[in-house]
Amino acid sequence: MKQAIKIGLIGGVVEILLALIGMIEAFSQRYIIIDIISMGHTLIFLVALLMTSLSAKRTPHGNPLRAMINALTSGLIIGGFLAVLVVMGSLVNLRKVFINASPLLYQWLTFNQGIKAGIPLLLTGGALCGFLAGLLFLSSKLFRRVLIISLGSVVGAGVLQDLLRPTFALWGPLSVMNEWLFSANGLTLYGAIGLFVLIAALSYVWAKKGNVIRANLNGLSPSNQRVLRITTFLTLIMILLVLPQILGLFLSEVLTIVGLYVLLGLGLNIVVGFAGLLDLGYVAFFAIGAYSIAVLTSPELGFFNLSFWGALPFAIFIGVLSGFLLGIPVLKMRGDYLAIATLGFGEIIRILVLSDVLRPWLGGAQGIGKIPKAHIAGIEMATPQQIYYLILAGCLLVGFISWRLRDSRLGRAWMAVREDEDVAQAMGINLISTKLLAFATGAAFSALSGAIFASKLGSVYPHSFNVMISINIICLVIVGGMGSIPGVLVGAFALVGLPELLREFAEYRLLVYGAALVAMMLLRPEGLWPEPLQRRELHEGESSDAKPNH
């Protein structure tokens, strides 16, 4: 019971924090199901469900009755905290201290029912969340999995409605489904129920038949498996090629931003994921690539007059050279000391760009403008729908190189250094060349991304290359799965694409980053799409604990 009370208190504090920083009120402007449940209410229920599930899971000896009681206790405490906030807000003007404690917040918390009816609703809602968490804990693993996937799909469709609605509208037969599924702001009730039932049925069938399907695919002859892989790859390429024409201008712009971060993430994945070298100054190479293209192509400075393609090899070469120069002083450093040193390198580059000494060559705080666009077959890459193809080509090239490097002799040397430098050196691996090649390869990919970024914007400014860029890239690599190439793609969409789609909530991006990282460390420390080796390492203790002792 003490554990249940403690978890309930933590959950209540989290709910009040989300309310007083304005997240619940801001999220309540968008509905998941029109006129029934908003994103703000969904956020409240998800936090309550998570905490009450944790309370049930931590019940000693797995006692079913005790687990249900603990979950209900935690749920009531969480609902009680919100009820106390509403009562205090009605008696005291909390806006003198918390600017987001507005009357509209209390209306959302009480479901527009007023204080007298809203407080019982909050307590009942907390208890209901505890009851559902207890039922999930006591239910079978299959039922739990199907329910979570189905509810997650409904919430995800409601959150991504701005992306899904125009996509469905352009695909003929799907336009009918679009009208049935979506309203002007959120899912329709019938659409949400239908989507829930459809996803639940598909999840159930896959859970029952998935192993058989996988076994049949693995049982195919090598030639048939090769045909299947090629067909899947070509289908994916065709989808990627037509995607910007389907999604339109805004969503193509989102894809270009995600693509730039994918390029950066693949480069940092070499340094951090493959070689295990924590680099917090990675944004420096991004800036070097962008400024190299600007200096070599912009007529504003008047030094050179190269085209984008003529300047690109020089920008990548300068990035590689910078990677070597950074690697030489930090060869003997490890862990936190390496992170601090590389962070200093990133700040040095930013300060140098801003300095008055280099202003005639780098533009200083005013930056460099009039950077020409890239041209392909006489077509200027100017609009997001055109730049998308340039970034897509870069991502495919860098992804292919990363994939080939991962299983190469150099890639295995990087991974050996990541696991244990002393053992790797004892096995004959040259630490100096291995580390320098990791820094140089990552810097080349980052410089390529910076070059495309400069051409995309047509100008570069020092404030575009602050330390938060490095933090964001490290976050997406960790969330996706360190050392995983597909994980970089997933992490970029999760931490860059989703906030761009939900632009009205961009001020809470750092809070979402922090919460996502904490959740990842607790629930899925290996990442969303980890490498098989890392997954086995992180769950090795769990599998050994599950084995009976003889």
Order of alpha helices (4+ residues) and beta strands (2+ residues): alpha-alpha-beta-beta-alpha-alpha-alpha-alpha-alpha-alpha-alpha-beta-beta-alpha-alpha-alpha-alpha-alpha-alpha-alpha-beta-beta-alpha-alpha-alpha-alpha-alpha-alpha-alpha-alpha-alpha-alpha
